Structures are given as structure tokens and as C-alpha cells.
Amino acid sequence: MNSMKKWIDFINKHKHRVNKYHITIVVFLVVTFFVGDNTFWDGIRYGKKIKSLQEEIKTCRKDNDSKISQLKAMQGDKDSLEEFAREQFHMAKEGEDIFLIVE
């Protein structure tokens, strides 16, 4: 109750300084920054999300470039293709044993 009395005293004290233009400006600022779908805070959050997605795109492009260069290297060389198949798909030649160590 005490805080409500303080607000009422504040309003009564400054009532002569406030007009309809001040109220309109305050309402506009509150609606712009805090209410609705595209608020000021949403803009900041969207900016951070865009930045993180751009970093993810850069990482994916680097990974894609390395995969393309690895593919080009394997297309002409049977030995590198065989090595890739052994490492990635755990394939083995006849008579070989594969031991997988899971951590």
C-alpha cells in the first residue's frame, strides 16, 4: 500500500507538467519496445540468432569444401577409396579382423 501511495503522490505532484502529447509519446514508446511481434528485444535476439546461423553456414561450407576435395582425391585413386571405405564403414579384406574400440 505504501508504494501505491508514493505513486499517487508522484502523479499528483507532477500532474500539471503532463499533457496528452507526453502520454501519447510514452504509450508509443512502450508499445514499440515492449508489446507486439517485432519489439526492440526481439530485434536484438534475432540479430544474435542471425549471427550464430551465419557462423554455422561458414562452418558447413568449410566442411563441405573438405569433403569435396576428399571426394576428388578418391575418384582417381583406388587405394585411397579403399582406405576411406575401411576407415568409415569398417570394411575389411578377406582374412582380416577388425577391432573397434569404443570410448
CORWO-V543575 format. One line per field, one symbol per residue. phi: phi as a letter, one per 40 degrees, with the letter a starting at -180 (. if undefined). burial: I if it has 9 or more other ideal C-beta (glycine too) atoms within 8 Angstrom, else O. Layout:
BEGIN
phi = ???
burial = ???
END
This chain:
BEGIN
phi = .ccccccccccccbccccbccccccccdcccccbbhcbcdcccccccccccccccccccccccccccccccccccbbcccccccccccbfcaccgcbbbbbbc
burial = OOOOOOOOOOOOOOOOOOOOOIIOOOOOOIIIOOOOOOIOOIIOOOOOOOOOOOOOOOOOOOOOOOOOOIOOIIOOOOOIIOOIIIOOOOOOOOOOOOOOOOO
END
